[in-house]
Amino acid sequence: MTRPIGRNALATRVRAQADSAGIADQRMRLWVGAAALLQVLASAVLEGAFPAFYVKGGFALELRFRRHARASQDIDLVVPIDMASIVAAFRTALAGRSWDNFTFRVKDTVREREHVMQVSVQSEYLDGPWCSLIIELGGGEIDDREMVEAFPLQPFGLRDPDRVPCLNRFAQIAQKLHAASDPSPQNMRYRDLVDIFLLDSMLERDDAKLRANIEETFTRRAQHPWPSPITMKPGWREPLTRMLNDMGLELTVDQIHGHVVELIARILGIEMATNFEYVFMVIEGWHQVPDVTSFAIKNDDRYNTFVRMTSQEGYRLVHLLRYPSTTVTTAMLAVLERPKPEPT
């Protein structure tokens, strides 16, 4: 039997790999611990001690894009278990199981958050502390899975784990589009713009599947309809700029936002000129059928904004599309464009 690599030697290799990749030592250490944890859970699934699951959220992006993704604060797991018993099932799955001399235990602190149970997990290697992992456990169906390559551990003297079930890329883009387009003034989901950019630009595209997932997500959540415009909210630009700098992405906030707007247009079948900037706007009509002397469009704030942008700000109307919604049946989606300003 091969002698396992020592704890100090493993830590040294992690530091060396982190320096080579240009990321923090702690982030690389978490990747190693998380890879082992997910392998333990996969073993529990094979033994019938835990149901099938998948990873979603920021850590699913780290699995796909490694250092190109933003560092995630937790690991989101979706498990088809009732929330009242999900933590107990997770504890049982970890108890008495190990992988390549990694073991895990759930700490006493359990927090109930919106739709999830958050637990802290202590990872140990060769009976010594390795890292702490924050796990968010949420119940739900697990049909929308695809397998993603696990974080490779062979460079550290460990076995490479199996591929990891993750939320499929199309469902993940759809969920992030829904979050980023939330019209609430309190919406601070600016990070989703970067995630959408990575998923759409770095993975193989299938716009038919993407549109189906988007329409299903917006219909099921029934909070605001698809397509909803994504506008830069107050307070987004500064943290987005810092985030892009921290990630080493040589892109501006406007380029990231423009890519997401272009994605929506692409899904809707709208061609966009590269030297123009675009705005999507909802224009709502009256619910009753107007006669020839009536104005069919509601004279509300959105219409006033439309008039201001087309009469004073240099935009022109290029497309007027039916705006599908179960709650707003008399609206249209207006697509406005204007030439991009000349670079200074």
N, C-alpha and C positions, 0 to 999 in steps of 0.2 A: 504494500500500500504506500502510495506517494505521501511523503511528509508534507503537511500543509505549510504554506508560507507564514512566517511569523507575523504578529500584529505590527511590530515596528517596521519590519520590512515592507509590509503591505502599505502602511502609512507613507513610507518613503517613496514607493512607486506611485502612489496617488499624487503626492506633491510634485513629482517629476512630470507626470502626465498633465497635471493642471498647469504647470509652468509652460510646458510645450504647447498646450492648447490656448494659453492666454486667458484662463479663467481662474476663479478663486479656488483655493484648495478645498474649502468647505463644500463648495458646489460639487466638485468631483467626488468628494467623500459621500455626499448624499446620493449621487447617482449610483455609486457602488452599493450602498446600503439598500436603496430602493430596488435595484435590480435583483438583489437577493431576496428581498421581501416579496416581490411579485412572483418569483420562482417558487417560494414557499406556498403562496396562495394557489399557484397553478398545480402544485403537488396535492394540496388539499382538495382541489376540484377533481383531479384524477381519482383520488381515493374516496370520493363521495362525501367528504366532510365539509364541503363548501360549494355553493352553487357557482355556475359560470358568472363571470363579471367582466367589466371593461373599465379602462382608464379614460377619463375625459379631462377637459380643462387644460391649464397651462402645462402640467407635467406630460400630457399626451403630446404637446408640441415639442417639449424638450426631448422626448423619445424620438420624434421624427427629425428634428433639426439640430439637436445637440446645442452647441454654444451659440448658434444663430438665433435661438429662441430666447425669450426673456426668462430669467430665473423664476421658477414657481415657488411659492411659499408653502404649498401643500400638494398632496396627491389626492385627486378626486376619483373615487371608485363608485361605480353604479352596480348594485347587487339586487337581484329580484327577491328581496326579503322585506317583510314589514318593518317599519322603522322602530317599533317597540322591541324587536329582538335582533336588530342588525348588529349591534355592538357585541352582544353575547355570541353570535355566530362567528364574528370576526375573531374574538378571543379564542374560541374553540379551534378555529382554523390554524392559529399560530401556535397554540399550546403543544409542546412536545415535538414540534417539527423544526428541522434545520435544513440549511443548504450550504454546502461548502464551508461548514463551521460557523455560519451565521445563524443566530437565533434572535427571536423577537418576543417582546412582551408589551402588552398594553398597559400604560401607566394609569393611575387611578383617576386622573382628571378627564372627564368626559363632558363636552359642551354641546348642548342642543342649539343649533343655529337654524336659519330659515331653510327648511327642506332637507337638512343633513345633520348627521351626528359627527362631531369632530373629536378625534381621539389622538393622543400622543403616544407614539410607539418608540420604545428604546431598542435600538439595534446593538447586538453584541457580536464580536468576532473572537473566537477562541476564549470565550467566557470573560472578555474584557469589553468595556464600552467602546462603541464605534461611532454612532451618531443617533440623533433623535429625528424622527419623521412625524410630520403632522398629516394625518389621514382624515379625509372627509368622506363619510359613508352616506350614500344616498340610495333610496330604493327606486326601482324602475325597470322597465323592459330592457332587454339586452339584445334586441334583434339587429340594431344598427352598428354591428362590430366589424372591424377589419384587423388583421394581424400586422403588427409593426415590429421591425427588428429591435431586439432588446439592446440595452447598453452593453457593449462588448467588455467582458471581464478577463479574457485571456491575457491581455497585456499586463495584468496585475498578478499573474500566476494563479488565477482562478478559472473555473470552468465557465464557458459562455452559456448564459441562460437561454431558454426558449423564447420564441417570439411572444409579444405581449398583445392581448386583445385591447383595442382602443376604439373609441367612438369613431365611426367612419368620417372621412374628411369632408364629405358633402353635408352630413348632419352637423358637423362642428362649425362649418362656415355658416350654415343656416341659423344655428343658435346664436352665433356671434353677430350676424347681421341683425337678428331680431333685437338683441341687447343694445347694439350700437344705435339703432334707429328708434329706440324708445324716446318719444317726444318730451318726456318729463324734463323740466329745467334742472332737476337734481341728478340727471343721468351723468355718471362719471365713468362710463365704460369705454374710455378712449383707448385703452390697451387692446380692445378687440379689433381696432382698425389695423394694428400691426399684425395681429394673429391672422386676420383675414388675408392680408397681403402675403404672408408667408405661405399659408395653405393654398392660396390660389396661384401664386407665382412659382412655387418650388415643387409642386406635385402635379401629376398628370391630371388634366382637366377632362370633365365629362359634363357639359352644360345641361344636358337633358336630365341627368341624375341630380345635378345641383338644383335645378329649378324645381324638380319634384320634391326634394327635401325642404327647400325654402317655403314652398306653398304649404306643405304639410305642417311645418313648424309654426308658421304664422297663423294658420287656421286652427291648429290645436291649442295654441296659447291664447288666441282670441283677445289680445290686448290692443294691438294696432295692426292695421291691414298691410299686406304686401301688394305693391311695392311702396315702402315708406322712405321718404328722403332721409339721408344721413347728413346732417349739418354739423359743423364745428361748434360745439357748445362753449359758452364762456368758461374759462378755466381749463380747457383741453390743451391749448397750444403749448404752454410752458412745460407741463409734465411730459407731453408727447415728445417735445424736443429733447428733454433730458433722457427719456427712455431710448430714443433712437441713438443718441450719443453713447449711452451705456452699452447698448447692444452692438455698437460698431457698424450700424447700418448707415451707409452714406446716402441717405435720402432725407428730403425735407418733409415737414408735416404736410405741406400742401401736396407733395407727390404721393404720400401714403393715402391721404384723403381722396385724391384724384383717382388712384387705382381702385378704391372701393366704389366710387361713383361710376367708374367705367365698368366694373364688374356688374353692377346693377343694370346698366344700360345694355351690356352684352347679353345678359339673361333675358332682357325684355326685347332683344332683337333690334336695338337702336344703335346705329353707327355713329361714332363720335369722332370728330376731327381733332387731330393732335394739337392744333394751335388754337383751340377754343376751350373755354371752361364752361361747365354745365351745372345747372341747378334743377332738381326735381321738386315740383310743388303741387300740392293738392288744391284743386278748386272745386268747391262743393256747390251743387245746385239745390233748388227748392224741391221738396218732396212731391208737391202737387204738380201736375202738368200745366205749364204756363200757356196763356193764350198769346196771340200775336202782339199784343200791346204790353206784355209783361216781360220783365228781365229774368231770365232763367237762372242766372248765377247769383248766389248769395253775396250781398255787399258786406262782407265781413273782413276781419283783419287779414286773412290770407289773400283775399281778392285785392285788398288795398295794397298789400305787399307786391302782388303780381303787377298791378298797375304802376307802382313806383319803379319796380325793377325794369319793366319794359319801356317806360316813358322817360325815366331819368337816369338809369344806371347802365344803359347800353345793352341790355339783354333783349333777345328776340325769341318769340315762340317758334319752335321748330317741330314739336310733336305734341299732339293732344291724344292721350290714350284713355281707354276705359280703365277705371280704378276699381279693381275687384275687391269687394268687402262684404261680409255678412251683415255688417251694421250700417255701413254707409253705401247706399246703392245709387246715389245720384251724384257721385263725385267723378272728376276726371283728373288724370295725372298730366300735368303740364311739364314739358321739358323745355327749359330755356337755355340759350347759349349766348356767349359774347366772346370776342377775341381776347386771348390772354394778353396781359400787359407786356410790353417790351421789357426785356431784362435791363436793369440799370447797371 
